[in-house]
Amino acid sequence: MLKATKISDPQVYQIVADELDRQIHNIEMIASESTAPTEVLELSGCVFTNKTEEGYPGKRFQAGSQQADRLEILAWKRAKEVFGAEHVNIQPYSGSTANYCVYNAILKPNDTVLSMRLDQGGHLTHGSTANFLHDIYNYVFYGVDKNTELIDYVDLEKKAREHNPKLIIAGASSYPRLIDYERISKIAKDVGAYFMVDMAHIAGLVATNLIPSPVEHADFVSSSTTKTFCGPRSGIILCKKEHAKKIDKSVFPGTLGSMHLNTMAAKTFSLGYLKTDEFKNIMKQVLINAKTLAKELTSRGFRIVSGGTDNHIVLVDLRPKNLNGQQFEKALEYVGITVNKNMIPFDTEKPSITSGVRIGLTAVSQRGLKEKEIVRIADIMNKVALNPENIDNLDACKNEARELISKFPLYPQGYFED
């Protein structure tokens, strides 16, 4: 691993080596994380790093573009096939920049946007006051029903008719249920709005046809290429053919500069990998593991927001355990299980504290953990929750967690050996 760096910059090498060691021994359960295949690691650092490129195949602004053109065209082909998209742009650097590119394509300052509240499942780039876009567009928010904790479609439609938005956004960062894209699409059409879906968290599940796809119903679909996509840190935009010119112009030169061709190479591999039986089996296990964890935590006295999950996310209300998200996240991290504190719907705690945690099942499913291991993880979590400040308890849980994950290698044995 990093043979040249080990010699030329041992400090940086050691930091990377220590991070590899952390990942090897850690049970990763942050919902926005996954493990990049070895091909993604290799391609992300390949010689395409050396190439500057702007524009699109056949219309580049730099010479020497033949291989870059072949790469991007192959990525288009694979993305269209796996998602059933009419048009694709794979140049965005992340899911967030993919969102910005869509906004730039169709919105003007002060246009109204209807999107999901951040504290009830939405995303920072969907109009949060913490994001710069909040000062550019006029955001109106919908959320979930207080009793069911499911999206309140009646309220969504009411606000759409009342505020006449230019854009309606669906998709979330901490919503564990399926979204009725067809229903929202109809609402958008009725009020003359564009409809965009941010499927960053669920792209891998969509690609394998394990949950409904938004592509048929939305004008635009954005995504990161990590999370359930299990690829490099980057982004992608899918759209209807009628919006292709607007999107391409918005991406370049409207929003971004030269593309990251090395990451595009890794993304192209990932788009092929999404179609394999190996990947589909992993995604099937993700859904099984998520439902298993939700059930097991419930049986141990935790409350699961909305009563369960339809995707990779389990959103846990810790109040029945007299804990907050910050406490539980910190205690679990010591044990070697990483989750993230997360607000639950109608949370009374501050975002830095929260009443809940968000747990994802992608990374552990990639490593081969199945129902039996998920039951053990739920048991460890419960032991931590019962006595989160007792160091003897935490040390015992840490030993159990490390013993469990040691049976499931992060990467093939010997892959990183010099």
C-alpha positions in Angstrom: 0.0 0.0 0.0 1.4 3.4 -1.0 4.9 2.1 -1.6 6.3 5.4 -2.8 4.5 7.5 -0.2 5.8 5.2 2.6 9.3 6.3 1.6 8.8 9.9 0.6 6.3 11.0 3.2 6.1 8.6 6.1 3.8 10.9 8.1 1.1 10.9 5.5 1.6 7.2 4.9 1.1 6.4 8.6 -2.1 8.4 8.7 -3.5 6.4 5.8 -2.2 3.1 7.3 -3.9 4.0 10.6 -7.2 4.7 8.8 -7.0 1.3 7.1 -6.5 -0.3 10.5 -9.5 1.6 11.9 -11.7 0.4 9.0 -10.5 -3.2 9.3 -11.5 -3.5 12.9 -14.5 -1.2 12.8 -18.2 -2.2 12.3 -19.2 0.6 9.9 -22.9 1.5 10.2 -23.0 5.1 9.1 -25.8 5.2 6.5 -23.9 7.4 4.1 -20.9 5.1 4.0 -19.9 2.0 2.0 -16.8 0.2 1.1 -15.3 1.0 -2.3 -14.3 -2.2 -4.3 -10.6 -2.6 -5.0 -11.2 -1.6 -8.6 -12.5 1.7 -7.4 -9.5 2.3 -5.2 -7.2 1.5 -8.2 -9.0 3.6 -10.8 -9.4 6.6 -8.4 -5.7 6.9 -8.5 -5.1 6.0 -12.1 -3.2 8.0 -14.8 -6.4 9.8 -15.8 -5.5 12.0 -12.8 -2.9 13.6 -15.2 -5.5 14.7 -17.8 -7.3 18.0 -17.8 -10.5 17.9 -19.7 -13.4 20.3 -20.3 -16.5 19.9 -22.5 -18.1 16.8 -23.8 -17.0 14.0 -26.1 -16.3 15.3 -29.6 -16.4 18.9 -28.3 -13.5 19.1 -25.9 -11.5 22.2 -25.2 -8.2 20.2 -24.9 -6.3 18.0 -27.2 -5.5 14.4 -26.5 -9.1 13.6 -25.6 -9.6 10.3 -27.4 -9.4 8.0 -24.4 -11.4 10.4 -22.2 -14.1 10.4 -24.9 -14.2 6.6 -24.9 -14.5 6.6 -21.1 -17.3 9.1 -20.8 -19.3 7.5 -23.7 -19.0 4.1 -22.0 -20.2 5.6 -18.7 -23.3 7.2 -20.4 -24.1 3.8 -22.0 -23.8 1.9 -18.7 -25.8 4.5 -16.7 -28.6 4.6 -19.2 -28.8 0.8 -19.2 -28.8 0.3 -15.4 -31.2 3.1 -14.5 -33.3 3.3 -17.7 -32.5 6.9 -18.1 -33.0 9.0 -21.3 -30.0 11.2 -20.6 -27.1 11.2 -18.2 -24.3 13.6 -17.1 -21.6 12.0 -15.0 -19.3 15.0 -14.6 -20.6 16.3 -11.2 -18.0 15.9 -8.4 -20.6 14.9 -5.7 -24.3 14.4 -5.0 -24.3 18.0 -3.7 -22.8 19.5 -6.9 -25.2 17.4 -8.9 -28.0 19.1 -7.1 -26.5 22.5 -7.7 -26.2 21.8 -11.4 -30.0 20.9 -11.6 -30.9 24.1 -9.7 -28.7 26.2 -12.0 -30.3 24.6 -15.1 -33.9 25.5 -14.3 -34.1 28.1 -11.5 -33.6 31.8 -11.2 -33.0 33.7 -7.9 -36.1 34.0 -5.7 -37.9 31.1 -7.5 -39.9 29.0 -5.1 -38.8 25.4 -4.2 -40.8 22.9 -2.2 -38.7 20.3 -0.5 -38.5 18.1 2.6 -37.5 19.6 5.9 -33.9 18.8 7.0 -35.0 17.9 10.5 -37.5 15.4 9.2 -35.4 13.6 6.7 -34.3 16.1 4.0 -30.8 17.1 3.0 -28.7 20.3 3.5 -28.7 21.0 -0.2 -32.5 21.0 -0.3 -32.8 24.4 1.2 -31.5 24.2 4.8 -30.7 27.6 6.4 -27.2 26.3 6.9 -26.7 26.1 3.1 -26.0 29.1 0.9 -28.8 28.2 -1.5 -31.3 29.2 1.2 -30.5 32.8 0.5 -30.9 32.4 -3.3 -34.2 30.6 -3.7 -37.4 30.8 -1.8 -37.8 27.5 0.1 -41.1 26.1 1.4 -41.0 22.8 3.3 -43.1 19.7 3.7 -42.5 17.0 6.3 -43.9 13.9 7.9 -47.1 13.2 9.7 -46.5 13.4 13.5 -48.4 10.1 14.1 -47.2 7.9 11.3 -43.8 9.6 10.7 -44.4 9.0 7.0 -44.4 11.8 4.4 -47.5 13.9 4.6 -48.6 13.9 1.0 -51.8 15.9 1.7 -49.7 18.7 3.3 -47.3 18.5 0.4 -50.0 18.9 -2.2 -51.6 21.7 -0.2 -48.3 23.7 -0.1 -47.7 23.0 -3.8 -51.1 24.5 -4.7 -50.6 27.4 -2.2 -47.1 28.4 -3.2 -46.9 27.4 -6.8 -43.2 26.2 -6.7 -41.0 26.1 -9.8 -39.4 22.9 -8.4 -40.5 20.1 -6.1 -37.8 18.0 -4.6 -38.2 14.4 -3.2 -35.5 12.2 -1.7 -34.0 12.3 1.7 -30.9 11.6 3.9 -32.7 10.1 6.8 -36.1 8.8 5.7 -36.4 5.0 6.0 -39.5 4.4 3.9 -40.4 4.3 0.2 -41.5 7.5 -1.5 -44.5 7.7 -3.7 -42.8 9.3 -6.7 -45.8 8.9 -9.0 -48.0 10.8 -6.6 -45.5 13.7 -6.2 -45.0 13.7 -10.0 -48.7 14.2 -10.5 -48.8 17.1 -8.0 -45.8 18.7 -9.7 -47.5 18.5 -13.1 -50.8 19.9 -11.7 -49.0 23.0 -10.5 -46.6 23.3 -13.4 -43.5 22.5 -11.4 -40.4 20.5 -12.3 -39.9 17.4 -10.3 -36.5 16.3 -9.0 -35.5 13.3 -6.9 -32.3 13.1 -5.0 -31.7 9.4 -4.7 -28.2 9.6 -3.3 -29.0 7.2 -0.4 -30.9 4.6 -2.3 -29.3 4.5 -5.8 -27.9 1.0 -5.4 -31.3 -0.3 -4.3 -32.9 1.4 -7.3 -30.3 0.1 -9.8 -31.0 -3.5 -8.7 -34.8 -3.0 -9.0 -35.3 -3.9 -5.3 -37.2 -0.7 -4.6 -39.2 1.5 -7.0 -37.2 3.8 -9.3 -37.9 7.6 -9.5 -36.4 7.8 -13.0 -39.7 7.2 -14.8 -41.6 9.9 -12.8 -39.0 12.7 -12.3 -37.7 15.3 -14.7 -34.3 15.1 -12.9 -32.7 12.5 -10.7 -29.5 13.3 -8.9 -27.2 11.0 -6.9 -23.9 10.6 -5.2 -22.0 7.5 -6.2 -21.1 6.3 -2.7 -23.7 5.1 -0.1 -25.6 2.2 -1.6 -24.0 3.0 -5.0 -20.8 1.7 -3.4 -18.5 3.6 -5.8 -16.1 6.5 -5.7 -16.9 9.9 -4.1 -18.6 11.6 -6.9 -22.0 12.4 -8.4 -24.4 11.8 -11.4 -27.4 13.4 -13.0 -30.1 11.5 -14.9 -32.9 13.4 -16.7 -35.5 13.3 -19.4 -34.2 13.8 -22.9 -36.0 17.2 -23.2 -33.8 18.6 -20.4 -30.5 17.2 -21.7 -29.2 20.5 -23.2 -30.1 22.5 -20.1 -28.4 20.0 -17.8 -25.2 19.7 -19.9 -24.9 23.4 -20.2 -25.5 23.9 -16.5 -22.8 21.3 -15.6 -20.3 22.8 -18.0 -19.6 25.6 -18.3 -22.4 26.8 -16.0 -21.4 25.3 -12.7 -18.2 23.1 -12.9 -14.8 23.3 -14.5 -12.7 20.4 -15.6 -13.9 16.9 -14.7 -12.1 14.4 -12.5 -11.4 11.8 -15.1 -9.8 9.4 -12.6 -13.0 9.4 -10.6 -15.0 9.1 -13.8 -13.0 5.9 -14.5 -14.0 4.5 -11.1 -17.6 5.6 -11.6 -17.7 3.9 -15.0 -16.5 0.6 -13.4 -19.2 1.1 -10.7 -21.9 1.6 -13.2 -21.0 -1.8 -14.7 -20.7 -3.4 -11.3 -24.3 -2.3 -10.4 -25.6 -4.8 -13.0 -23.8 -7.8 -11.6 -25.4 -10.6 -9.6 -22.8 -10.1 -6.9 -23.9 -6.5 -6.3 -27.6 -7.4 -6.4 -27.1 -10.1 -3.8 -25.4 -7.5 -1.6 -28.3 -5.1 -2.0 -30.8 -7.9 -1.2 -28.9 -8.6 2.0 -28.9 -4.9 2.9 -32.7 -4.9 3.0 -32.8 -8.1 5.0 -30.2 -6.8 7.5 -32.0 -3.5 7.9 -35.3 -5.1 8.7 -33.5 -7.6 11.0 -31.8 -4.8 12.9 -35.0 -2.8 13.2 -36.8 -5.8 14.6 -34.0 -6.8 17.0 -33.6 -3.2 18.4 -37.4 -2.9 18.9 -37.4 -6.2 20.9 -34.7 -4.7 23.1 -36.7 -1.5 24.0 -35.5 0.9 21.3 -38.1 2.8 19.3 -37.7 2.7 15.5 -39.0 5.8 13.7 -42.0 5.0 11.5 -42.0 1.5 12.9 -39.5 0.0 10.5 -37.6 0.5 7.3 -38.0 -0.2 3.5 -34.4 0.7 2.6 -30.9 0.6 4.2 -31.6 3.1 7.0 -32.8 2.4 10.5 -33.6 5.6 12.3 -33.7 5.0 16.1 -35.4 7.1 18.8 -33.2 6.8 21.9 -35.6 8.4 24.4 -37.0 5.1 25.7 -33.4 4.3 26.7 -32.9 7.7 28.4 -30.1 8.5 26.0 -29.4 11.1 23.4 -27.7 10.7 20.0 -24.5 12.3 21.0 -24.0 10.0 24.0 -24.9 6.8 22.1 -22.7 7.7 19.1 -19.7 8.4 21.3 -20.1 5.2 23.3 -20.6 3.1 20.2 -17.5 4.6 18.6 -15.4 3.6 21.6 -16.7 0.1 21.2 -15.9 0.0 17.5 -19.3 0.6 15.9 -19.8 3.8 14.0 -23.2 5.4 13.6 -24.2 9.0 13.5 -26.4 11.1 15.8 -29.4 12.3 13.9 -32.5 14.3 14.6 -35.8 12.4 14.6 -39.1 14.0 13.4 -40.2 16.7 15.8 -37.0 16.4 17.8 -36.7 18.7 20.8 -33.0 18.3 21.0 -30.4 20.5 19.2 -28.8 19.2 16.0 -25.5 18.8 17.9 -27.2 16.5 20.5 -30.3 14.9 18.8 -32.7 12.3 20.2 -31.7 9.6 17.8 -29.1 7.9 15.6 -29.2 7.0 12.0 -27.9 3.5 11.2 -27.0 2.1 7.8 -26.6 -1.5 6.8 -24.7 -1.2 3.5 -21.0 -1.5 4.6 -21.6 -4.5 6.9 -23.6 -6.2 4.2 -20.7 -5.7 1.8 -18.4 -7.5 4.3 -20.7 -10.5 4.4 -22.6 -10.0 7.7 -26.0 -11.7 7.7 -29.0 -12.0 10.1 -27.1 -13.9 12.7 -24.4 -11.2 13.0 -26.9 -8.4 12.9 -28.7 -10.0 16.0 -25.3 -9.9 17.8 -24.8 -6.3 16.8 -28.2 -5.4 18.2 -27.3 -7.1 21.4 -24.0 -5.2 21.7 -25.8 -1.9 21.0 -28.3 -2.7 23.8 -25.5 -3.6 26.2 -23.9 -0.2 25.4 -27.2 1.6 25.8 -27.8 0.1 29.2 -24.5 1.3 30.7 -22.9 3.8 28.2 -20.5 5.3 30.7 -19.2 2.2 32.4 -15.7 1.5 31.0 -15.7 -2.2 31.9 -19.0 -2.6 30.1 -17.7 -0.7 27.0 -14.4 -2.7 27.0 -16.3 -6.0 27.1 -18.5 -4.8 24.2 -15.5 -3.6 22.3 -13.9 -7.1 22.6 -17.1 -8.7 21.4 -17.4 -6.3 18.4 -13.8 -6.8 17.4 -14.1 -10.5 17.6 -17.3 -10.4 15.4 -15.9 -8.2 12.6 -12.6 -10.1 12.5 -14.3 -12.9 10.7 -15.3 -10.7 7.8 -12.3 -9.1 6.0 -12.6 -5.6 4.7 -10.5 -6.4 1.6 -8.9 -9.6 0.2 -6.1 -10.9 2.3 -2.7 -9.6 1.1 -4.2 -6.8 -1.1 -2.4 -4.0 0.8 0.9 -5.8 1.5 4.0 -4.3 0.1 
